[in-house]
Amino acid sequence: MDRTRRRTLETICRAGAVAAPALLLLVTLGARAEPAPPDILRLAPELLDATDAATLGVVPAPGTETHSIFRPGPADDAYAHGVVLVPFRGRLHAQWQSSRRDEDGPDTRVMFAVSDDGEHWSEPRELASTLESGIRTSGGWWTDGQTLVAYINEWPALHGAPRGGRTLFRSSEDGEHWSALQPVRDAAGAPVMGVIEQDPRALPDGRILGAFHEQPGLQVSPWTTPDPLGVNGWRRGRMPRMPSDDPHVSRELEPSWFLRPGDGAVVMVFRDQASSYRKLASVSRDAGRSWSRPVLTGVPDARTKQSAGNLPGGAAFLVGNPRNDRERHPLVLLLSENGWCFDRAWLLRGGGDELPALRFEGRYKRSGYSYPKSVLWNEVLYVAYATNKEDVELTRVPVSGLLAGTHSTACR
């Protein structure tokens, strides 16, 4: 493959861009929150309404739409998770992990579907088959505009060893015909012994920034590569981790990131495995080469995977379940003009009557909108997720709709 192709501006700027009592949610967060550096993350006071468990007091942005990518029937795989989107050659591609009944069951495989308009989707096809001893899950996408790369996370059965995996990839020139699976490699040419987080994106200098959860176990670190295809040349960034109660799993997990408007610092946000129900954040001021130790922030989080990025014009966004418990609903987008104080919120999917009933039983199945990942396409932000870990869905919002409304004076 030709690794000298230059990315287009569209590729570089792409933003890669689910009940406990509602009163447990920290809304103002100031008095009860542990101190956090003011240049990390916080919410404007009273941005969210803890008394409204269904919507947290926020409404949809103008133009918000929700569409089904795949809804299983009785004869289909009834478990889905880790949905990720990417535009390629004028079409939108979705991938997700799939199994008949259970999360991470031995029949787990990776599926994909394609759409010309984001509304009407092809039948799912297999992107990576089941593993004879272990499982394969969705790792996300990358493209330089000419070649589409599908990352596949492979988790071999490691009897008596901490759970961990590695990242493989397949590539395609047309999104239909795929190369054989190969390992993603580091700058020394060795396979990266870790599973990739699902939304690598390009920094302003063209390098790709993502994260791997490394062996032994799941120890997260930011990584970058100058390779236009994102399959070689990966280097680990220097980030001191927080102490963890589990020696095999870092407290920080499943990150996403955005550029902070103004100073251009990179802010990486993490799920907190220690169940603080707040996001963790780390900052890099040298384009991902070194990072501050992650700290607790003032943004609530249901201890789940998230999505972050920048809209055209620079505004930073966070997509997730901003609750102070483990319920993965509603699904909300938070928006900030300065990248540290989030003063606008939009409802993507609500709880309560809007949340569909779970239709199929299975291990670790739960109600809610799980593991959102986002991407910009044609001035619209697309957010993909699994509803109840069975329906593959997306919600899309025009950028113009997200930028509507007023700012809180508390962030000025």
C-alpha positions in Angstrom: 0.0 0.0 0.0 1.2 3.5 -0.7 1.8 5.1 2.7 2.9 8.4 1.3 -0.6 9.6 0.4 -1.4 12.9 2.0 -4.6 13.1 4.0 -7.2 15.6 2.9 -8.3 18.3 5.3 -11.6 16.5 5.7 -9.8 13.4 6.9 -7.6 15.4 9.3 -10.5 17.4 10.8 -12.8 14.4 11.1 -14.2 14.1 14.7 -14.1 10.5 15.4 -14.8 11.8 15.7 -25.9 3.7 28.4 -32.0 3.7 38.0 -30.6 4.7 40.9 -32.3 7.7 42.4 -31.8 10.7 40.2 -30.8 12.9 43.1 -27.5 11.0 43.3 -26.4 12.9 40.2 -24.0 15.7 40.9 -25.3 18.7 39.0 -23.4 21.6 40.2 -20.5 19.4 41.4 -18.6 22.2 43.0 -19.1 21.6 46.7 -19.0 17.8 46.7 -16.4 17.3 44.0 -12.7 16.8 44.8 -10.6 19.7 43.7 -9.5 19.4 40.0 -7.3 21.8 38.1 -9.5 24.5 36.6 -8.0 24.0 33.1 -9.3 20.4 32.9 -13.1 19.9 32.8 -16.2 21.2 34.6 -19.9 21.8 34.0 -21.6 25.2 34.2 -23.8 25.3 37.3 -27.3 23.9 36.9 -26.6 22.7 33.4 -28.2 19.4 34.2 -31.4 18.8 36.2 -31.0 15.8 38.5 -34.7 15.6 39.2 -35.4 14.6 35.6 -34.0 11.1 35.3 -35.3 10.7 31.7 -33.7 13.7 30.1 -31.6 15.5 32.8 -33.5 18.6 31.8 -32.1 18.9 28.4 -33.8 18.8 25.0 -32.8 17.7 21.5 -31.0 20.1 19.3 -32.8 21.3 16.1 -32.6 18.6 13.4 -31.9 15.7 15.7 -32.8 12.3 14.0 -32.3 8.7 15.1 -32.0 5.8 12.6 -31.6 2.0 12.9 -28.5 0.3 11.4 -29.5 -3.2 12.5 -32.4 -4.5 14.6 -32.1 -8.2 15.3 -35.0 -10.6 14.9 -35.5 -13.9 16.7 -33.2 -15.8 14.3 -30.4 -13.1 14.4 -27.5 -12.4 16.6 -29.2 -10.6 19.6 -26.1 -9.1 21.2 -24.4 -6.0 19.7 -21.9 -3.6 21.2 -19.0 -1.3 20.3 -20.6 0.4 17.3 -18.3 2.7 15.3 -18.8 4.7 12.1 -16.6 6.1 9.4 -17.2 7.9 6.0 -15.4 6.4 3.1 -15.8 7.0 -0.6 -19.1 8.8 -0.1 -20.7 6.1 2.0 -21.0 5.6 5.8 -19.6 2.3 7.2 -20.5 0.9 10.6 -18.8 -2.0 12.5 -19.7 -3.7 15.8 -19.2 -6.8 17.8 -21.9 -9.4 17.5 -22.9 -12.7 19.1 -26.0 -14.8 19.4 -26.8 -14.1 23.0 -24.0 -13.2 25.4 -21.4 -10.5 25.8 -18.0 -11.8 24.8 -19.5 -15.2 24.1 -17.3 -17.7 22.3 -19.2 -17.0 19.0 -18.4 -13.3 19.1 -17.4 -11.8 15.8 -17.2 -8.4 14.0 -19.9 -7.3 11.6 -20.2 -4.3 9.3 -22.9 -2.5 7.3 -22.9 0.3 4.7 -25.2 3.2 3.9 -25.3 5.9 1.2 -27.3 8.3 3.4 -27.1 7.2 7.0 -30.7 6.2 7.0 -30.9 3.1 4.9 -28.4 0.3 5.7 -27.2 -2.8 4.0 -27.7 -6.2 5.6 -24.8 -6.9 8.0 -21.8 -8.8 6.7 -19.0 -10.5 8.6 -15.8 -8.4 8.9 -13.9 -10.8 11.3 -14.9 -14.3 12.1 -15.0 -16.0 15.5 -11.7 -17.0 17.0 -11.1 -20.7 17.7 -9.7 -20.0 21.2 -10.8 -16.5 22.3 -12.9 -13.7 20.7 -12.6 -10.8 18.2 -14.3 -7.5 18.9 -14.6 -4.1 17.0 -11.6 -1.9 17.1 -12.8 1.0 14.9 -11.7 2.5 11.6 -9.1 4.7 10.0 -8.8 6.0 6.4 -6.5 8.2 4.5 -9.3 8.8 2.0 -8.0 6.2 -0.4 -7.8 3.1 1.8 -10.1 2.0 4.5 -8.6 0.3 7.6 -10.7 -1.8 9.9 -9.1 -2.5 13.3 -10.0 -5.8 14.9 -9.3 -6.4 18.6 -8.3 -10.0 19.2 -8.6 -11.5 22.7 -7.0 -15.0 22.9 -8.0 -17.3 25.7 -5.2 -16.8 28.2 -5.8 -19.4 30.8 -4.4 -18.4 34.2 -3.1 -15.0 32.8 -4.6 -11.5 33.0 -7.2 -10.8 30.2 -5.6 -8.9 27.4 -5.3 -8.8 23.6 -3.7 -7.3 20.5 -4.8 -5.3 17.6 -5.1 -6.6 14.0 -6.3 -4.9 10.9 -7.8 -5.5 7.5 -7.7 -2.9 4.6 -9.8 -2.3 1.6 -9.6 0.0 -1.4 -13.4 -0.1 -2.0 -15.0 -1.0 1.3 -16.1 -4.3 0.0 -13.1 -6.5 -0.6 -10.7 -6.9 2.3 -7.1 -8.0 2.9 -6.2 -10.7 5.3 -5.8 -9.9 9.0 -2.4 -8.6 9.9 -1.0 -7.2 13.2 -0.8 -3.4 13.9 2.9 -2.7 14.5 4.9 -0.2 16.6 7.8 1.9 15.5 10.3 -1.0 16.0 8.2 -3.2 13.7 6.9 -5.4 16.5 3.1 -6.1 17.0 1.4 -3.8 19.4 0.4 -6.0 22.3 -2.7 -4.2 23.3 -6.3 -3.5 22.1 -7.0 -0.2 20.4 -9.6 2.2 21.6 -12.1 2.7 18.8 -11.7 6.3 17.7 -8.2 7.3 16.6 -8.1 10.7 15.0 -5.6 13.0 13.4 -3.7 15.7 15.2 -3.1 19.1 13.5 0.4 17.9 12.5 -1.1 14.9 10.7 0.0 12.2 13.1 -2.7 9.9 14.4 -3.5 9.9 18.1 -5.3 7.0 19.7 -4.9 4.7 22.7 -4.1 1.1 23.4 -5.0 -1.0 26.4 -1.8 -3.0 26.8 -0.8 -6.4 28.1 -0.5 -7.8 30.7 -4.1 -7.1 31.4 -5.6 -3.7 30.3 -3.1 -0.9 31.0 -4.1 2.2 28.9 -1.6 4.6 27.3 -1.9 7.2 24.5 -0.1 6.3 21.3 0.7 8.2 18.1 1.9 7.3 14.6 3.0 9.2 11.6 1.8 6.4 9.3 -1.0 7.7 7.0 -2.7 4.4 7.2 -2.4 3.9 11.0 -1.0 0.4 10.8 2.7 0.9 11.5 5.0 3.2 13.4 3.0 3.5 16.6 4.8 5.0 19.6 3.6 5.1 23.2 3.2 8.5 24.9 4.5 9.1 28.4 1.6 9.3 30.8 1.9 8.5 34.5 -1.2 6.6 35.6 -3.2 7.0 38.7 -3.0 4.2 41.4 -5.3 1.3 40.6 -6.8 -1.3 43.0 -6.4 -3.9 40.2 -2.7 -4.6 39.3 -3.8 -5.8 35.8 -6.3 -3.1 34.9 -5.5 0.7 34.9 -7.9 3.0 36.7 -8.1 5.0 33.4 -9.9 3.1 30.6 -11.6 3.6 27.2 -10.5 7.2 26.4 -11.4 9.7 23.8 -10.0 13.2 23.2 -10.4 16.7 21.9 -8.3 19.8 21.1 -8.7 22.6 23.6 -9.6 25.8 21.7 -7.3 28.6 22.3 -4.0 26.9 23.4 -4.4 23.8 21.3 -3.6 21.4 24.1 -4.9 17.8 23.7 -7.3 16.7 26.4 -7.9 13.0 26.8 -10.9 11.9 28.8 -11.2 8.5 30.4 -13.7 6.2 32.1 -12.9 5.9 35.8 -12.8 2.2 36.7 -12.7 3.1 40.4 -16.3 4.2 40.2 -16.1 7.8 41.1 -18.8 8.3 38.5 -16.8 11.3 37.1 -14.6 11.5 34.1 -10.8 11.5 34.4 -8.7 13.7 32.2 -5.1 14.1 31.1 -3.6 17.0 29.1 -0.8 17.0 26.6 0.9 20.2 25.5 3.4 18.6 23.1 0.9 16.9 20.7 0.6 13.6 22.5 4.2 12.8 23.3 3.9 13.4 27.0 0.8 13.7 29.3 -0.1 15.0 32.8 -1.2 12.4 35.4 -5.0 12.0 34.9 -7.2 13.7 37.5 -10.8 13.6 38.5 -12.9 16.2 36.8 -16.2 17.9 37.5 -18.0 16.1 34.7 -20.3 13.2 35.8 -20.0 9.9 33.9 -21.8 6.5 34.3 -18.5 4.6 34.2 -18.7 3.8 30.5 -17.1 4.4 27.2 -17.5 7.8 25.7 -16.8 10.0 22.7 -15.1 13.4 22.4 -14.0 15.7 19.6 -14.2 19.1 18.0 -16.9 20.6 15.8 -15.9 22.8 12.8 -14.9 26.1 14.3 -13.2 24.4 17.3 -15.9 23.9 20.0 -15.2 20.8 22.1 -17.9 18.2 22.7 -18.3 15.2 25.0 -20.9 12.4 24.3 -21.9 10.0 27.0 -24.2 9.3 29.9 -23.5 12.1 32.4 -24.9 10.5 35.5 -23.5 9.8 38.9 -24.5 6.1 38.8 -24.2 3.2 36.3 -27.4 3.8 34.3 -26.6 4.4 30.6 -29.4 6.7 29.9 -30.1 9.4 28.8 -27.5 9.9 26.0 -26.3 13.5 26.1 -23.9 15.8 24.2 -22.0 18.4 26.2 -20.5 21.4 24.4 -17.8 23.9 25.3 -16.4 26.9 23.4 -13.2 27.0 25.6 -12.7 23.2 26.2 -12.8 23.3 30.0 -16.2 24.7 31.0 -19.1 22.9 29.3 -22.1 25.2 29.2 -24.5 23.7 26.7 -26.1 20.3 26.7 -28.3 18.5 24.0 -30.4 15.4 24.4 -29.5 12.6 21.9 -31.7 9.8 23.4 -33.9 10.0 26.5 -34.6 7.5 29.2 -38.1 6.9 30.6 -40.7 6.2 27.9 -38.3 6.8 25.1 -36.0 3.9 26.1 -37.1 0.7 24.4 -37.7 -2.4 26.4 -35.0 -5.1 26.3 -36.2 -7.8 23.9 -33.6 -10.6 24.4 -31.9 -12.1 27.4 -28.2 -12.5 27.6 -25.1 -12.2 29.8 -24.3 -8.5 30.7 -27.3 -7.3 28.7 -28.7 -4.0 30.2 -31.0 -1.2 29.3 -29.5 2.0 27.9 -27.4 3.5 25.2 -24.0 2.0 25.4 -20.5 2.9 24.2 -21.2 5.9 21.9 -18.7 6.8 19.2 -19.0 9.8 16.9 -17.9 11.1 13.5 -18.5 14.2 11.4 -19.8 13.7 7.8 -21.2 16.5 5.6 -21.6 19.0 8.4 -23.6 16.5 10.5 -22.4 14.8 13.7 -23.2 11.1 13.7 -23.2 9.3 17.1 -23.5 5.5 17.0 -24.2 3.2 19.9 -25.9 0.0 21.0 -29.4 0.3 22.5 -29.8 -2.3 25.2 -26.8 -4.0 23.8 -28.9 -5.4 21.0 -30.1 -2.7 18.6 -27.4 -1.0 16.4 -28.5 2.6 16.1 -27.3 6.1 15.4 -28.4 9.6 16.2 -27.3 12.5 13.9 -27.5 16.2 14.5 -26.6 19.0 12.1 -23.6 21.1 13.3 -25.8 24.2 12.9 -28.3 22.7 15.4 -25.6 21.9 18.0 -24.3 25.5 17.8 -27.8 26.9 18.4 -28.9 28.2 21.8 -27.2 30.3 24.4 -24.2 29.9 26.6 -24.2 30.0 30.4 -22.6 33.2 31.8 -20.8 31.1 34.4 -18.3 29.9 31.7 -17.4 33.4 30.6 
